[in-house]
Amino acid sequence: MHDDSKHDDSKHDDSTPQNDSARREEQHAIALQLQELAHRARRALLVALASDTHSQDAMRDLQVADEALIEIAALAAQHAFVALPELDDVRHGVDRLACQLYQDGACDGLGEADHEAFLDRHARALTALDGIGPVTARRLFAHGISDLYQLRELGPEALDDVAGLNAATLARIRTSIAAEEKTTDGKTDGKTDGKTDGKTDGK
């Protein structure tokens, strides 16, 4: 009797020494590329942090770091073996630096198109919250808020101080923040209740 399962396994098995070697070489090359991009981003960020935040030099170095991070994210998306959980935190750091530069007037010399592109690039993390679109994100960024962590820390009442947000937008943002907090509290309560019940049942 012909064994189809064995035939199919051998047909699709690509785990040969040659393939394994080629895969390792590819992964090594990508790792070196990621390392170079990470070094480039780090050097640029260090220079930007040490520069006068009112200067165009800081803006140029920030752009170098930003472009390196975009390349890193693209590589990570293309290759399943690349895991960079800290990339989001680095991105938040870059966006916060960009926000500081913006507050200090480093963007004042930009043309309208470049100015909007800068805001969209570094405020996009805010659009992850329901109720915040690109225009609202720009206004929050101009107020000194570059990510959702800062938005939550600001508190719902302080949103009244953000220029350009109408009542409907404020209501949507507050509703979304409240819903997030409720979900987070629910998860926390669930974990706590589970642990308590488990201990009680165990006794």
C-alpha positions as CSV (number, residue, x, y, z in Angstrom):
1,M,0.0,0.0,0.0
2,H,1.3,3.4,-1.0
3,D,1.9,5.8,2.0
4,D,0.9,9.3,0.8
5,S,1.8,11.0,4.1
6,K,5.4,9.9,3.9
7,H,5.5,11.0,0.3
8,D,4.1,14.4,1.1
9,D,6.5,14.9,4.1
10,S,9.6,14.2,2.0
11,K,8.2,16.4,-0.8
12,H,7.8,19.5,1.5
13,D,10.8,18.9,3.7
14,D,13.3,21.7,3.0
15,S,15.4,21.1,6.1
16,T,18.6,20.1,4.3
17,P,22.1,21.1,5.5
18,Q,22.4,23.4,2.4
19,N,19.1,25.1,3.2
20,D,19.9,25.4,6.9
21,S,23.3,27.0,6.0
22,A,21.7,29.4,3.6
23,R,19.1,30.4,6.2
24,R,21.7,31.0,8.8
25,E,23.7,33.1,6.4
26,E,20.6,35.2,5.6
27,Q,19.8,35.7,9.2
28,H,23.3,36.7,10.0
29,A,23.3,39.3,7.2
30,I,20.0,40.7,8.4
31,A,21.3,40.8,12.0
32,L,24.4,42.8,10.9
33,Q,22.1,45.1,9.0
34,L,19.9,45.6,12.0
35,Q,23.0,46.2,14.2
36,E,24.3,48.9,11.8
37,L,20.9,50.6,11.7
38,A,20.6,50.5,15.5
39,H,24.1,52.1,15.8
40,R,23.1,54.8,13.3
41,A,19.9,55.6,15.2
42,R,21.7,55.6,18.5
43,R,24.5,57.9,17.3
44,A,22.1,60.3,15.8
45,L,19.9,60.4,18.9
46,L,22.9,61.1,21.1
47,V,24.0,64.0,18.9
48,A,20.4,65.4,18.8
49,L,20.1,65.2,22.6
50,A,23.3,67.0,23.0
51,S,22.4,69.7,20.5
52,D,20.6,73.0,21.0
53,T,17.0,72.0,20.7
54,H,16.4,75.3,18.7
55,S,18.8,74.3,16.0
56,Q,18.4,72.7,12.6
57,D,21.3,70.3,13.5
58,A,19.1,68.6,16.1
59,M,16.4,68.3,13.5
60,R,18.7,66.7,10.9
61,D,20.0,64.2,13.5
62,L,16.5,63.4,14.6
63,Q,15.6,62.6,10.9
64,V,18.6,60.3,10.6
65,A,17.4,58.4,13.7
66,D,13.8,58.3,12.5
67,E,14.8,56.9,9.1
68,A,16.9,54.2,10.7
69,L,14.0,53.2,12.9
70,I,11.7,53.0,9.9
71,E,14.2,50.7,8.2
72,I,14.4,48.6,11.3
73,A,10.7,48.3,11.5
74,A,10.4,47.3,7.9
75,L,13.0,44.6,8.3
76,A,11.3,43.3,11.4
77,A,8.0,43.1,9.5
78,Q,9.6,41.2,6.6
79,H,11.3,38.5,8.7
80,A,9.4,36.5,11.3
81,F,12.6,35.6,13.2
82,V,13.2,39.3,14.0
83,A,11.7,40.1,17.4
84,L,12.2,43.7,18.6
85,P,9.7,44.3,21.5
86,E,11.6,47.4,22.6
87,L,11.2,49.1,19.3
88,D,8.0,50.8,20.3
89,D,9.6,52.3,23.4
90,V,12.5,53.6,21.2
91,R,9.9,55.1,18.8
92,H,8.1,56.8,21.7
93,G,11.4,58.3,22.8
94,V,12.1,59.6,19.3
95,D,8.6,61.1,19.1
96,R,9.0,62.8,22.5
97,L,12.3,64.3,21.4
98,A,10.6,65.5,18.3
99,C,7.9,67.1,20.4
100,Q,10.4,68.8,22.5
101,L,12.2,70.2,19.4
102,Y,8.8,71.4,18.1
103,Q,8.0,73.1,21.4
104,D,11.4,74.8,21.3
105,G,10.8,76.2,17.8
106,A,13.1,74.0,15.8
107,C,10.3,73.5,13.2
108,D,9.6,77.2,12.8
109,G,11.7,77.4,9.6
110,L,9.9,74.5,7.9
111,G,7.6,75.0,4.9
112,E,4.0,74.1,5.3
113,A,4.3,70.7,3.6
114,D,7.4,69.7,5.7
115,H,5.8,71.1,8.8
116,E,2.7,68.9,8.4
117,A,4.8,65.9,7.4
118,F,6.8,66.3,10.6
119,L,3.7,66.5,12.8
120,D,2.0,63.5,11.0
121,R,5.2,61.4,11.4
122,H,5.7,62.0,15.1
123,A,2.1,62.3,16.2
124,R,0.8,59.2,14.5
125,A,1.0,57.1,17.8
126,L,-1.9,59.2,19.1
127,T,-4.2,58.0,16.3
128,A,-4.3,54.6,17.9
129,L,-7.0,55.9,20.2
130,D,-10.5,56.0,18.9
131,G,-11.6,59.5,18.3
132,I,-8.2,60.9,17.3
133,G,-7.5,61.5,13.7
134,P,-4.5,63.1,12.0
135,V,-5.7,66.7,12.6
136,T,-6.5,66.1,16.3
137,A,-3.2,64.3,16.7
138,R,-1.4,67.4,15.3
139,R,-3.1,69.7,17.7
140,L,-2.3,67.4,20.7
141,F,1.3,67.2,19.5
142,A,1.5,71.0,19.2
143,H,0.3,71.1,22.8
144,G,3.2,68.9,23.9
145,I,1.6,65.4,23.7
146,S,3.3,62.9,21.4
147,D,1.9,59.5,22.6
148,L,-1.0,57.9,24.5
149,Y,1.0,57.6,27.7
150,Q,1.3,61.3,27.9
151,L,-2.3,61.8,27.0
152,R,-3.5,59.6,29.8
153,E,-1.2,61.3,32.3
154,L,-2.6,64.7,31.2
155,G,-6.1,63.7,32.4
156,P,-9.4,64.3,30.7
157,E,-10.1,67.7,32.3
158,A,-6.7,69.2,31.1
159,L,-7.8,68.5,27.5
160,D,-9.8,71.8,27.7
161,D,-6.4,73.6,27.5
162,V,-5.6,72.1,24.1
163,A,-6.2,74.7,21.4
164,G,-8.4,73.7,18.4
165,L,-10.3,70.8,19.9
166,N,-14.1,71.2,19.7
167,A,-16.6,69.8,22.2
168,A,-17.4,66.8,20.1
169,T,-13.8,65.8,19.7
170,L,-13.1,66.3,23.4
171,A,-16.1,64.1,24.3
172,R,-14.9,61.3,22.0
173,I,-11.4,61.4,23.4
174,R,-12.7,61.4,27.0
175,T,-15.0,58.5,26.2
176,S,-12.2,56.5,24.6
177,I,-9.9,57.1,27.6
178,A,-12.6,56.1,30.1
179,A,-13.4,53.0,28.1
180,E,-9.7,52.0,28.1
181,E,-9.4,52.6,31.8
182,K,-12.5,50.5,32.4
183,T,-11.1,47.7,30.3
184,T,-7.8,47.8,32.1
185,D,-9.5,47.8,35.5
186,G,-11.6,44.9,34.5
187,K,-8.6,42.8,33.5
188,T,-6.8,43.7,36.7
189,D,-9.9,42.8,38.8
190,G,-10.2,39.5,36.9
191,K,-6.6,38.6,37.6
192,T,-7.0,39.5,41.3
193,D,-10.3,37.6,41.6
194,G,-8.8,34.6,40.0
195,K,-5.8,34.5,42.3
196,T,-8.1,35.0,45.4
197,D,-10.5,32.3,44.3
198,G,-7.7,29.9,43.6
199,K,-6.2,30.4,47.0
200,T,-9.6,30.0,48.7
201,D,-10.4,26.8,46.7
202,G,-7.0,25.4,47.4
203,K,-7.5,25.8,51.2
